[in-house]
Amino acid sequence: MSVLSRLVRSGIGRRRVQTVVIALVTLIAVTSSVLGGTLLVASTAPFDRAFEQQHGAHLTVQFDAAKVTADQLVASARAGGVSETAGPFPTATIDPVDDDREPVAPFVVAGRAQPTGGIDAVTLVRGRWATKPGEIVLFDDGRSRSRSRSVGRVWTLADLPGGPTLTIVGHARSISATAGGWVVPEQFATLTPTGRQMLYRLTTAGTDAQVEAGRAAVAATLPAGALTASRSWLIARQDAAGEAALFVPFLMAFGVIGLAMAVLIVGNVIAGAVSTGIRRIGILKALGFSPGQVTRAYLAQALIPAAVGALIGVLAGNALAVPVLAQTNDLYGTSDSGVEPWVDVAVLAGMLGLVAVTALVAASRAGRLRTVDALAVGRTPSAGRGRWAARLTARLPLPRPVTLGLAHPFARPVRSATIVTAIGFGTAAVVFSVGLAASLHQIQAAEALADVTVEAGQREGPKRVEHETGKPVDTAAVHRAITGQAGTRGHCGTVRAEVSSPALTGELETLATTGGDCAESYRLVNGSWYAGPGEIVVATPFLTRTGTAVGDTVTLTYAGAPVTVRIAGEAFNTENDGLQILTPIETFADPELRPREFRVYLEPGTDVAAYRDELDIALAPQGAFVGMTEQGTPEAILIINSLTALLSLLLVAVAALGVLNTVVLETRERVHDLGVHKALGMAPRQTIAMVIASVVVTGLAGGALGAPVGLWLQQTIVTEMAWSAGFRLPTAMLHTYQPWQLLLFGLGGLVIAVLGALLPAGWAARTRTATALRTE
């Protein structure tokens, strides 16, 4: 073993605290970076991974069974640009009734004997695949589900001869979203087939034009009018990208914070090692060590523990990322771990590079020190440093050990500024994390449009018939039943209507409302709620797509007639991808347009379950019933909340380790002063109070710095996350903190500082007086 190697090993062994701090800080920084980087890469293309793994369909096409035969559809595989096909699968639209009167919207089912094989390998989420007539597997989009769709429920097809039933035996996911459910092909003997479905893989399908060219080529090989509908895989991909984009801003924020803290603390550790070892450096140079050897020795003392911590951090980051990515796998149906080796290599190389550069800057000072100067200097700071602070704190009406501790940070202002910054970062991470969770909670609460919903449909026993096919529902009686129910705070009647606008292609969904409480379902971003007929409230995507603003006038077409309306306000409304129009029912002057759903808002403290049961009984004579309000938190929000909490804890731990290292350095530099204090009668408890007091100023300063930074980060990142999905947010969703809450979080910097100082404070209290006096 060379002399330099022995020197490095000796330095690592003597500075155990600094060695452990470097290793832990690097470990945590690499863990958070690997976790963030892996999730960032995985979140940018989860759909593409799932699409390839499940061999998804580039083009899903519906055909009219009366205009094309199965043989003709099979022959369409020879169309130009088509590389592979699957089908034809029979399809039908079913309108089921749940066995407990829960409403079920009509949807398309396809006949499929096996979930895998060929194009669009359907992934089972729960339950099993349908194996015989009378069983159905439902498409699961990963969002909250009503009780009527749970495995084991029985649906009745009341509109078909004999009222056949379907038992839900499983849930599955299709990356191509080819159907709302699947049954065995034999089931179509009791259904009314409305068409046939074909799935196509294209040789080139990267753009809308290429997919459209493939669709046109398929249509050209078949009789005119046979193709009734088609869906491009790019539409599903765009929808998935919108949700994945939510991860990008906050992962980038945590990654930058973690790297900055690692650089600060590692640099502080090496600089402290140099400052506390100046006399040893002089001895080494006197023994013949060159400046380069001294620099390399201190550099190695930083790189070795950093490399150990970084390697463990890579393993820890991947271990933490795998369960989180498992939720993504469950959401998209992917089967791989999602861990990218190149991310591990990039983070490992980047972190060790940062440590090397940071340590080199500090270690080069050791190499430049003159031998005589180094031998003549002890470890205690120069006599004049921080004297003004000591004189000022001595005047405070506090115990002398406390005032001595309060003056300590001013003896090493650069080192103290570094720790203030680290504590500020830790405080900012906590403020950001809690604020982000609060904002996401507000957004989720805004998407819950009512406490209870009432469906205005006729029902006979367990069966339900929509009111346009049965007797008209007496909406006035439904209104009286709702308002007469104890616990009702307000309600709003709604009905959906289709309109069109010259500025947008296709039909637009309009929600026509009655009652004065409809505004409670929405949060305004700009403008005001409509005051009467002829005014509308829309969401940000509508304004963006149409190039309009609040106060503008637009012309809609309803039932073939133009309707001129004014945009009164902009609300946060995610229905219909933010393109839904809200307006009073009187805007369309259509006597046939009557409420089909009522949103009910309850008084605080009302038992929702009991209210639902009592109202359902009261509505029975009116031919209406209480609908099922879906509960639960979207998986994307659960993932984001979990990640922010985890990354915040890691950054707080990094900040506390930085404080620990600084207090250890301060204590060792002042060990002789500590011996003098003990000789003059300072008790162990007073010693602990002095050491704890030495971090009060840095803790308070770090908290005061970090709280507003965290608030700014929270508002900026949440705004960016919302805008990536095309929405502006109401002020209440961004301003989630009260001033007193920010004050408490500012004091959290003091908590971080005290936690980091407890261990060295105990060490200082246990140091023997004679040992301290002999040390210089």
matplotlib code that plots the C-alpha trace (Angstrom):
import matplotlib.pyplot as plt

x = [0.0, 1.4, 2.0, -0.8, -3.3, -2.5, -3.0, -6.4, -7.4, -6.3, -8.2, -11.4, -11.0, -10.3, -13.2, -15.9, -18.7, -17.7, -17.3, -20.7, -22.3, -20.8, -21.9, -25.5, -25.9, -24.7, -26.9, -30.0, -29.2, -28.6, -31.7, -34.0, -32.3, -32.6, -36.2, -37.1, -35.2, -36.7, -40.2, -39.6, -38.5, -41.2, -43.9, -42.9, -43.9, -45.9, -48.4, -45.8, -44.4, -47.8, -48.8, -45.8, -46.1, -49.8, -49.3, -52.0, -54.1, -53.1, -56.6, -59.9, -62.7, -66.4, -68.4, -72.1, -72.8, -75.6, -73.2, -70.2, -69.5, -66.9, -65.0, -64.7, -63.4, -60.8, -59.7, -59.2, -55.9, -54.4, -55.1, -52.1, -50.2, -51.8, -49.3, -51.6, -55.3, -57.5, -61.2, -63.9, -65.4, -69.2, -70.3, -73.5, -74.6, -76.2, -78.2, -78.1, -79.9, -78.0, -79.6, -79.7, -81.2, -77.8, -77.7, -75.4, -74.8, -75.1, -71.8, -70.4, -69.4, -67.4, -67.4, -63.9, -63.1, -59.6, -58.0, -54.6, -53.3, -53.0, -53.6, -54.6, -53.7, -56.2, -54.8, -56.9, -56.9, -59.1, -61.4, -61.2, -62.1, -65.6, -65.9, -69.6, -72.7, -74.1, -70.7, -69.0, -65.6, -65.7, -63.1, -61.3, -59.7, -58.0, -60.3, -62.8, -65.7, -69.2, -70.5, -72.7, -69.6, -68.0, -67.2, -70.2, -72.9, -75.7, -77.0, -80.3, -80.8, -84.4, -84.8, -84.1, -86.5, -86.5, -84.4, -81.1, -78.6, -74.9, -72.7, -69.6, -66.7, -63.7, -62.2, -59.5, -57.6, -57.1, -54.4, -56.4, -59.7, -61.4, -64.6, -66.4, -66.7, -66.2, -68.4, -67.9, -69.0, -71.8, -73.4, -74.5, -77.3, -79.2, -77.9, -78.7, -75.5, -75.0, -71.8, -68.4, -65.1, -61.6, -58.3, -55.4, -51.7, -50.1, -46.6, -46.4, -48.7, -46.7, -48.8, -52.5, -52.0, -50.4, -53.3, -55.8, -54.1, -54.4, -58.1, -58.8, -56.9, -59.1, -62.3, -61.4, -61.3, -64.9, -68.4, -69.3, -70.8, -69.6, -67.2, -69.2, -66.6, -62.9, -60.5, -56.8, -54.3, -52.9, -56.0, -55.6, -51.9, -52.6, -55.0, -52.4, -49.7, -51.8, -51.9, -48.2, -47.3, -48.4, -45.3, -42.7, -42.7, -42.6, -40.0, -37.7, -38.2, -37.2, -34.3, -32.8, -33.3, -31.6, -28.6, -28.1, -28.3, -25.8, -23.3, -23.7, -23.3, -20.4, -18.6, -19.1, -17.9, -14.6, -14.1, -14.6, -12.2, -9.5, -10.2, -10.0, -6.9, -4.7, -2.0, -2.1, -1.7, 1.4, 2.9, 2.2, 4.0, 6.9, 7.2, 7.6, 4.1, 3.7, 0.7, -0.7, -0.6, -2.3, -5.0, -5.5, -5.7, -8.5, -10.2, -10.1, -11.4, -14.5, -14.9, -14.6, -17.6, -19.4, -19.0, -20.2, -23.2, -23.9, -23.9, -26.3, -28.4, -28.8, -30.1, -32.4, -33.7, -34.6, -36.1, -38.4, -39.2, -40.4, -43.5, -44.4, -44.0, -46.1, -49.0, -48.2, -48.1, -51.5, -52.8, -51.5, -51.2, -47.4, -45.4, -41.8, -40.2, -39.7, -36.2, -33.8, -30.1, -28.9, -30.6, -28.6, -25.4, -26.1, -27.1, -24.1, -21.6, -23.2, -23.3, -19.7, -18.6, -20.3, -18.7, -15.3, -15.5, -16.9, -14.3, -11.5, -12.3, -12.1, -9.1, -7.0, -6.9, -5.1, -2.6, -1.9, -1.3, 2.3, 4.0, 5.0, 1.6, -0.2, 2.1, 1.6, -2.2, -4.4, -8.0, -9.7, -11.0, -9.2, -9.8, -11.6, -14.2, -17.7, -16.7, -19.4, -22.0, -20.7, -20.9, -24.4, -25.8, -24.2, -26.6, -29.6, -31.5, -30.7, -28.5, -24.8, -24.5, -27.4, -25.9, -22.5, -24.3, -26.2, -23.0, -21.3, -22.7, -21.1, -17.6, -17.9, -20.3, -19.6, -20.2, -23.3, -24.7, -24.3, -26.2, -28.9, -29.3, -29.5, -32.1, -34.0, -34.1, -35.4, -38.1, -39.0, -39.4, -41.8, -43.9, -44.0, -45.0, -47.8, -49.0, -49.0, -51.1, -53.5, -53.9, -54.5, -57.1, -58.8, -58.8, -60.2, -62.9, -63.8, -64.3, -66.8, -69.8, -72.3, -72.8, -75.7, -77.1, -80.7, -81.5, -84.8, -85.8, -88.8, -88.3, -90.4, -89.1, -85.5, -85.7, -85.1, -86.4, -85.3, -88.0, -88.2, -89.3, -91.7, -93.9, -92.5, -91.0, -92.7, -89.6, -91.6, -92.4, -88.7, -87.9, -90.3, -89.0, -85.4, -86.1, -88.3, -85.6, -83.9, -80.2, -80.7, -78.7, -79.4, -79.9, -79.4, -81.2, -79.3, -79.8, -77.3, -77.9, -75.8, -74.8, -72.2, -70.0, -68.3, -65.0, -64.9, -65.5, -68.0, -70.7, -70.3, -71.9, -73.9, -75.1, -78.4, -79.2, -82.2, -82.2, -80.0, -77.5, -75.7, -72.6, -71.8, -70.6, -67.8, -65.0, -64.7, -61.3, -62.4, -65.6, -68.9, -71.6, -74.3, -77.1, -79.8, -80.6, -78.2, -75.1, -72.7, -69.8, -67.0, -63.6, -60.1, -59.8, -63.0, -61.5, -58.1, -59.6, -62.0, -59.7, -62.3, -62.2, -64.7, -67.1, -67.0, -70.1, -70.3, -73.0, -74.0, -76.3, -79.0, -81.6, -80.6, -81.2, -78.5, -78.3, -76.2, -74.7, -72.2, -69.3, -70.0, -67.2, -64.4, -64.8, -62.7, -64.6, -62.9, -66.0, -65.8, -62.1, -63.0, -65.2, -68.5, -70.7, -72.8, -75.9, -79.5, -82.0, -84.0, -81.2, -82.5, -86.3, -87.1, -90.1, -89.0, -85.7, -86.3, -83.8, -82.8, -80.3, -80.3, -77.2, -77.9, -75.7, -76.0, -75.7, -72.4, -72.5, -75.3, -75.1, -74.7, -75.6, -78.8, -79.7, -79.4, -81.6, -84.4, -84.4, -84.5, -87.7, -89.2, -88.4, -89.9, -93.5, -92.0, -90.1, -86.7, -83.9, -80.6, -77.6, -74.3, -71.7, -68.2, -65.7, -61.9, -58.8, -57.3, -54.2, -52.1, -52.8, -52.0, -48.7, -47.8, -48.7, -46.7, -43.7, -43.7, -43.9, -41.1, -38.8, -39.5, -38.5, -35.2, -34.4, -35.2, -32.8, -30.1, -30.6, -30.4, -27.2, -25.7, -26.5, -25.0, -21.7, -21.5, -22.1, -19.5, -17.0, -17.9, -17.6, -14.3, -12.9, -14.0, -13.0, -10.4, -12.9, -15.4, -12.8, -12.3, -16.1, -16.3, -13.4, -15.3, -18.3, -20.4, -22.7, -23.5, -27.1, -25.6, -23.2, -26.2, -28.1, -25.0, -24.7, -28.4, -28.5, -25.7, -28.1, -31.1, -30.0, -29.3, -32.5, -34.7, -32.9, -33.2, -36.9, -37.6, -35.8, -37.4, -41.0, -41.6, -39.5, -41.6, -44.8, -43.5, -42.6, -46.0, -47.9, -45.6, -45.5, -49.2, -50.0, -47.6, -49.1, -52.6, -51.5, -49.8, -53.4, -54.8, -56.5, -56.1, -56.9, -58.9, -57.0, -58.3, -56.6, -53.2, -53.4, -53.8, -51.8, -52.9, -50.1, -50.0, -49.4, -46.4, -45.1, -45.2, -43.5, -40.8, -40.3, -39.8, -36.3, -35.5, -36.8, -34.5, -31.5, -32.2, -32.6, -29.2, -27.6, -28.8, -26.1, -23.1, -24.6, -24.6, -21.0, -19.9, -21.7, -19.9, -16.4, -14.1, -12.7, -9.0, -9.3, -10.8, -8.1, -5.3, -6.7, -5.6]
y = [0.0, 3.4, 6.2, 8.3, 5.3, 5.1, 8.8, 8.6, 5.6, 7.4, 10.5, 8.6, 6.7, 9.9, 11.9, 9.3, 11.9, 13.7, 10.4, 9.2, 12.6, 12.5, 9.0, 9.6, 12.9, 11.4, 8.3, 10.4, 12.8, 9.8, 8.0, 11.0, 11.7, 8.1, 7.9, 11.2, 10.5, 7.0, 8.2, 11.1, 8.8, 6.3, 9.0, 10.5, 7.4, 4.9, 4.7, 3.8, 1.1, -0.4, -0.1, -2.1, -4.7, -5.2, -5.0, -2.3, -1.4, 1.7, 1.8, 0.5, 0.5, -0.2, -1.5, -1.8, -5.5, -5.1, -3.6, -5.8, -9.5, -11.1, -12.4, -8.9, -7.6, -10.3, -9.4, -5.8, -7.0, -6.6, -2.8, -0.6, 0.3, -2.5, -4.8, -6.9, -7.3, -8.9, -9.6, -9.2, -9.2, -8.8, -5.7, -4.5, -1.6, -2.7, -0.6, -2.7, -2.3, -3.2, -5.6, -2.9, -0.1, 1.6, 3.5, 2.1, 4.2, 2.4, 1.1, -1.1, -4.7, -6.9, -10.7, -12.1, -15.6, -14.9, -11.8, -12.3, -13.3, -11.1, -7.4, -5.7, -8.1, -7.2, -7.3, -8.6, -6.4, -8.5, -11.5, -13.7, -13.8, -14.6, -18.3, -18.8, -16.8, -14.8, -13.5, -10.1, -8.5, -4.7, -2.2, -0.7, 2.8, 2.9, 5.6, 5.3, 2.8, 2.7, -0.2, -1.3, -2.3, -4.5, -8.2, -10.4, -7.8, -9.0, -6.8, -7.2, -6.3, -5.3, -3.9, -7.3, -10.3, -12.5, -10.0, -11.9, -11.2, -10.7, -11.4, -9.3, -11.8, -9.5, -6.1, -5.7, -2.9, -2.4, 0.1, 0.7, 1.0, -1.1, -1.7, -1.0, -4.7, -8.1, -11.2, -14.6, -14.6, -17.0, -14.3, -12.5, -15.1, -13.1, -9.6, -7.4, -7.0, -3.5, -4.0, -5.7, -4.5, -4.8, -4.0, -2.8, -2.4, 0.0, 0.0, 3.8, 5.4, 8.1, 11.0, 11.8, 11.9, 8.5, 6.9, 8.7, 7.3, 3.8, 4.3, 5.6, 2.6, 0.2, 2.0, 1.8, -2.0, -2.2, -1.3, 2.4, 3.3, 0.1, 2.0, 3.8, 4.9, 4.7, 5.5, 6.4, 5.2, 8.8, 10.0, 7.6, 8.5, 12.2, 11.5, 9.5, 12.1, 14.8, 12.8, 11.8, 15.5, 16.1, 14.4, 16.4, 19.8, 18.6, 15.9, 18.5, 20.7, 18.0, 16.9, 20.4, 20.9, 17.6, 18.2, 21.7, 20.5, 17.7, 20.2, 22.6, 20.1, 18.1, 21.3, 22.4, 19.0, 19.2, 22.8, 22.0, 19.1, 21.4, 24.2, 21.7, 20.0, 22.9, 22.0, 18.4, 19.7, 21.6, 18.5, 16.5, 19.1, 19.2, 15.4, 15.8, 15.5, 17.6, 20.0, 17.6, 14.7, 16.7, 17.7, 14.2, 12.9, 15.2, 14.6, 10.8, 11.2, 12.8, 10.5, 7.1, 7.6, 9.4, 6.5, 4.0, 6.2, 6.7, 3.0, 2.3, 5.2, 3.8, 0.5, 2.4, 4.7, 1.7, -0.2, 2.8, 3.4, -0.2, -0.1, 3.3, 2.1, -0.9, 1.6, 2.9, -0.7, -1.3, 1.9, 1.2, -2.6, -2.6, -5.6, -4.4, -2.8, 0.6, 1.0, 2.3, 1.4, 4.5, 6.7, 4.9, 5.4, 9.1, 9.9, 8.0, 9.7, 13.1, 12.9, 11.7, 14.4, 17.1, 15.7, 15.6, 19.2, 20.5, 18.6, 19.7, 23.3, 22.9, 20.4, 22.7, 25.2, 22.5, 22.1, 25.8, 26.4, 27.2, 24.8, 27.5, 29.1, 25.8, 24.8, 28.2, 28.0, 26.1, 25.0, 27.8, 30.6, 33.9, 36.0, 38.9, 36.8, 37.4, 39.5, 42.1, 39.3, 38.0, 41.6, 42.1, 38.7, 39.3, 42.1, 39.9, 38.9, 35.2, 32.7, 33.1, 29.6, 30.6, 33.9, 32.3, 29.8, 32.5, 34.2, 31.1, 31.3, 34.7, 33.4, 31.4, 33.4, 31.5, 28.1, 29.4, 30.8, 27.3, 25.7, 28.4, 27.6, 23.9, 24.3, 26.7, 24.0, 21.5, 23.9, 24.8, 21.1, 20.6, 23.7, 22.7, 19.1, 20.1, 22.8, 20.6, 18.0, 20.7, 22.0, 18.5, 17.9, 21.2, 20.1, 16.7, 18.3, 20.6, 17.6, 16.1, 18.1, 17.3, 15.5, 13.4, 13.0, 12.2, 10.5, 11.5, 8.1, 5.9, 2.7, -0.3, -2.6, -3.3, -2.1, 1.4, 3.0, 6.4, 9.0, 9.7, 6.0, 6.0, 8.5, 12.0, 12.6, 15.2, 17.5, 19.8, 16.8, 15.8, 19.4, 19.3, 15.9, 17.2, 20.5, 18.8, 16.4, 17.3, 18.2, 19.7, 22.9, 23.4, 21.7, 22.2, 20.5, 19.6, 18.2, 17.5, 18.9, 19.0, 22.2, 23.1, 26.1, 27.4, 27.6, 23.9, 20.7, 18.2, 18.4, 20.3, 19.1, 21.7, 21.3, 23.3, 24.0, 25.1, 26.4, 29.0, 26.8, 25.4, 27.6, 25.5, 22.7, 24.8, 27.2, 30.4, 31.3, 34.6, 36.6, 35.7, 33.1, 33.6, 35.8, 34.6, 33.2, 34.0, 33.7, 30.8, 29.7, 27.7, 26.2, 27.2, 24.7, 26.2, 29.7, 28.4, 26.4, 29.1, 32.1, 33.8, 35.5, 36.3, 39.0, 37.9, 36.8, 33.5, 31.9, 28.3, 26.1, 24.2, 22.0, 23.8, 27.3, 29.9, 30.9, 34.0, 33.9, 35.9, 34.3, 35.4, 33.5, 31.0, 28.0, 25.0, 22.2, 19.1, 17.5, 16.7, 17.6, 21.1, 21.8, 21.6, 24.7, 25.7, 27.8, 28.2, 25.9, 28.9, 29.8, 27.3, 28.1, 24.4, 23.2, 19.5, 20.2, 19.2, 18.3, 14.7, 14.9, 16.9, 17.7, 18.0, 19.9, 19.0, 20.9, 20.3, 17.3, 15.5, 11.7, 11.2, 7.5, 8.0, 11.0, 8.9, 6.1, 8.5, 10.5, 7.4, 6.3, 9.8, 9.8, 6.4, 7.8, 10.4, 7.8, 9.1, 7.6, 8.5, 7.9, 6.5, 9.2, 7.8, 8.1, 7.7, 9.5, 9.2, 7.1, 9.9, 12.1, 9.2, 8.7, 12.4, 12.8, 9.7, 10.9, 14.5, 13.2, 10.7, 13.2, 15.9, 13.5, 12.8, 16.4, 17.2, 14.4, 15.9, 19.3, 17.8, 15.9, 19.2, 20.8, 17.7, 18.1, 21.8, 21.5, 18.7, 21.0, 23.9, 21.8, 20.4, 23.8, 25.2, 22.1, 24.1, 26.9, 24.2, 22.9, 26.4, 26.7, 23.4, 24.4, 27.5, 25.5, 25.0, 22.0, 19.4, 20.7, 24.2, 22.8, 21.2, 24.5, 26.4, 23.9, 23.9, 27.8, 27.8, 26.6, 28.8, 31.7, 29.5, 27.5, 30.6, 32.2, 29.0, 28.7, 32.3, 31.8, 28.5, 29.1, 31.8, 29.8, 26.7, 28.7, 30.1, 26.7, 25.2, 27.9, 27.8, 24.0, 23.5, 26.2, 24.6, 21.1, 22.5, 24.4, 21.2, 19.7, 22.9, 24.5, 27.6, 27.2, 29.3, 31.4, 29.3, 26.2, 27.9, 30.0, 27.1, 28.6, 31.0, 33.4, 31.6, 28.3, 29.7, 31.0, 27.6, 26.1, 28.8, 27.6, 24.2, 25.3, 25.6, 22.1, 20.7, 22.6, 21.3, 17.7, 18.0, 19.5, 17.0, 14.3, 16.6, 18.5, 15.3, 14.5, 18.0, 17.5, 14.2, 15.5, 15.5, 18.8, 17.7, 16.1, 19.3, 21.5, 19.4, 19.8, 22.6]
z = [0.0, -1.0, 1.5, -0.2, 0.1, 3.8, 4.2, 2.5, 4.7, 7.8, 6.9, 6.2, 9.5, 11.6, 10.1, 10.6, 10.9, 7.7, 5.9, 6.9, 6.1, 2.6, 2.0, 3.3, 1.5, -1.8, -1.2, -0.7, -3.6, -5.9, -4.6, -5.3, -8.7, -9.8, -8.6, -10.3, -13.5, -13.8, -13.3, -15.6, -18.4, -17.7, -17.5, -20.9, -22.8, -20.8, -23.6, -26.2, -24.0, -23.4, -27.0, -28.2, -25.4, -26.1, -29.9, -30.1, -33.1, -35.0, -36.4, -34.9, -37.5, -37.1, -40.1, -41.0, -40.9, -43.4, -46.0, -45.8, -45.3, -43.0, -46.0, -47.5, -44.2, -44.0, -47.6, -46.5, -45.0, -48.5, -48.5, -49.1, -45.9, -43.8, -42.2, -39.9, -39.1, -36.4, -36.7, -37.7, -34.3, -33.9, -32.0, -30.3, -28.2, -24.9, -22.4, -19.2, -15.9, -12.8, -10.3, -7.7, -9.9, -10.4, -13.6, -16.4, -19.5, -22.9, -24.4, -27.1, -26.5, -28.8, -29.2, -28.4, -27.4, -26.0, -24.5, -26.1, -29.5, -32.6, -32.3, -29.0, -26.3, -23.6, -20.1, -17.2, -14.2, -11.9, -12.2, -15.3, -19.0, -20.1, -21.1, -21.9, -22.7, -19.9, -18.8, -19.6, -19.0, -18.7, -19.9, -17.0, -17.5, -14.2, -12.7, -10.0, -10.6, -9.4, -7.4, -10.3, -12.3, -9.6, -10.3, -9.5, -10.3, -12.7, -15.4, -17.2, -20.9, -20.4, -23.9, -25.6, -26.0, -22.9, -20.8, -21.0, -18.1, -18.1, -15.0, -14.6, -14.3, -14.8, -15.6, -18.4, -20.1, -23.8, -24.7, -28.0, -26.1, -28.7, -26.7, -23.5, -22.7, -24.2, -24.4, -26.0, -29.7, -28.9, -26.8, -29.9, -30.4, -27.8, -28.7, -31.6, -33.6, -35.0, -36.8, -37.2, -35.9, -37.5, -35.9, -38.2, -37.8, -40.3, -41.8, -41.0, -38.4, -36.8, -37.9, -38.4, -42.2, -42.3, -40.2, -42.4, -45.5, -44.0, -43.2, -46.8, -48.2, -46.2, -47.1, -50.8, -50.8, -49.3, -50.5, -50.2, -46.9, -45.1, -42.9, -40.2, -37.6, -36.9, -34.1, -34.4, -31.9, -31.8, -30.1, -27.2, -27.1, -26.8, -23.9, -22.1, -22.7, -21.1, -17.8, -18.0, -18.5, -14.9, -13.6, -15.4, -13.6, -10.0, -10.7, -12.3, -9.3, -6.8, -9.0, -9.1, -5.4, -4.5, -6.7, -5.4, -1.8, -2.5, -4.0, -1.1, 1.6, 0.0, -0.6, 3.0, 4.3, 2.3, 3.1, 6.8, 6.6, 5.2, 7.7, 10.7, 9.3, 8.4, 11.0, 9.8, 6.2, 7.3, 8.9, 5.7, 3.6, 6.1, 5.6, 1.9, 0.5, -2.7, -3.2, -5.7, -3.3, -0.6, -3.0, -4.3, -0.7, 0.3, -3.1, -2.5, 1.0, -0.5, -3.6, -1.8, 0.6, -2.2, -4.5, -1.9, -1.2, -4.9, -5.6, -2.7, -3.9, -7.3, -5.8, -3.4, -6.2, -8.4, -5.4, -4.7, -8.3, -9.0, -6.8, -8.1, -11.6, -10.8, -10.4, -13.9, -15.2, -13.6, -15.2, -18.7, -18.7, -19.2, -17.8, -17.6, -14.5, -16.2, -14.9, -17.5, -17.0, -18.8, -16.2, -13.4, -15.3, -16.1, -12.5, -11.0, -13.4, -12.9, -9.1, -8.8, -11.3, -9.2, -6.0, -7.7, -8.9, -5.6, -3.6, -5.9, -5.4, -1.6, -1.6, -3.9, -1.0, 1.0, -1.8, -2.0, 1.7, 2.6, 5.0, 7.5, 7.5, 8.0, 10.9, 12.6, 12.6, 15.0, 14.5, 16.6, 14.4, 14.4, 17.5, 15.7, 13.9, 15.0, 18.0, 17.2, 17.3, 20.6, 22.1, 20.8, 22.0, 25.4, 26.0, 25.5, 28.7, 28.2, 29.9, 29.0, 27.3, 25.0, 24.0, 23.3, 21.0, 19.2, 18.3, 16.8, 13.2, 12.7, 13.2, 10.0, 7.8, 4.6, 6.2, 8.0, 4.7, 3.2, 6.0, 5.8, 2.1, 2.8, 5.5, 3.2, 0.5, 3.0, 4.3, 0.7, -0.2, 2.7, 1.9, -1.7, -0.9, 1.5, -0.8, -3.8, -2.0, -0.9, -4.4, -5.9, -3.2, -4.2, -7.8, -7.0, -4.8, -7.7, -10.0, -7.5, -8.9, -6.1, -2.9, -4.3, -7.8, -8.7, -12.0, -13.5, -15.1, -14.9, -12.9, -12.4, -9.6, -10.3, -13.9, -15.2, -18.4, -19.6, -19.4, -23.2, -23.7, -20.8, -19.0, -18.6, -15.2, -13.1, -12.5, -10.2, -8.0, -8.0, -7.0, -4.1, -2.9, -2.9, -1.2, 1.4, 2.4, 5.7, 5.1, 1.6, 1.2, -2.5, -5.8, -9.6, -12.5, -15.6, -19.1, -21.8, -25.3, -28.5, -30.2, -32.8, -33.4, -36.6, -34.6, -33.7, -35.7, -34.5, -31.9, -28.6, -25.4, -23.6, -20.0, -19.7, -16.1, -13.9, -10.4, -8.7, -7.1, -10.2, -9.6, -6.5, -8.8, -10.3, -9.4, -11.4, -12.9, -14.5, -15.1, -13.4, -13.4, -16.0, -14.9, -17.2, -20.7, -23.5, -21.4, -21.1, -18.8, -20.4, -19.5, -20.6, -23.5, -25.1, -25.0, -26.3, -29.1, -30.3, -29.7, -27.5, -24.1, -21.4, -22.6, -26.3, -28.2, -30.0, -32.2, -31.5, -33.6, -31.7, -33.5, -36.8, -35.5, -34.6, -30.9, -30.0, -26.5, -24.5, -22.6, -19.0, -17.2, -17.3, -14.9, -14.0, -15.7, -17.0, -18.5, -22.2, -22.2, -21.0, -24.1, -22.3, -22.4, -19.3, -19.8, -18.4, -20.0, -21.2, -23.6, -26.1, -25.7, -26.2, -24.2, -24.7, -22.9, -19.3, -16.5, -16.4, -13.5, -10.3, -8.4, -4.6, -2.2, 1.5, 4.7, 6.6, 8.9, 7.0, 6.9, 3.1, 3.2, 5.3, 3.1, 0.0, 1.3, 2.5, -0.6, -2.8, -1.0, -1.4, -5.2, -6.0, -6.7, -9.1, -11.2, -10.2, -8.1, -6.4, -8.7, -7.7, -7.0, -7.8, -5.0, -4.7, -5.7, -9.2, -9.4, -10.9, -7.9, -5.5, -7.2, -7.2, -3.5, -2.6, -4.5, -3.1, 0.4, -0.1, -1.9, 0.7, 3.5, 1.7, 1.2, 4.8, 5.8, 3.6, 5.3, 8.7, 7.8, 6.6, 10.0, 11.8, 9.9, 10.5, 14.2, 14.4, 12.7, 14.9, 18.0, 17.1, 16.1, 19.5, 21.6, 23.5, 24.2, 25.3, 27.8, 29.2, 29.6, 31.4, 33.7, 34.6, 35.7, 32.5, 33.2, 30.5, 30.2, 29.6, 27.0, 25.2, 25.3, 23.9, 21.0, 20.2, 20.4, 17.8, 15.2, 16.1, 13.8, 10.9, 11.4, 11.6, 8.6, 6.6, 7.4, 6.6, 3.2, 2.4, 3.2, 0.5, -2.0, -1.4, -1.8, -5.1, -6.2, -5.3, -7.2, -10.2, -10.5, -10.0, -12.5, -15.0, -14.3, -15.0, -18.1, -19.5, -19.4, -21.0, -17.9, -15.9, -12.2, -9.8, -7.3, -4.4, -5.8, -5.8, -2.6, -0.2, 2.7, 5.4, 6.7, 10.1, 8.3, 6.4, 9.7, 11.2, 8.2, 8.5, 12.1, 10.6, 9.5, 13.2, 13.8, 11.0, 12.5, 16.1, 14.8, 13.1, 16.2, 18.8, 18.2, 18.3, 21.3, 23.3, 22.2, 23.4, 26.7, 27.3, 26.4, 29.5, 30.6, 30.6, 27.2, 25.7, 27.3, 25.9, 22.3, 20.0]

ax = plt.figure().add_subplot(projection="3d")
ax.plot(x, y, z, "-o")
ax.set_aspect("equal")
plt.show()
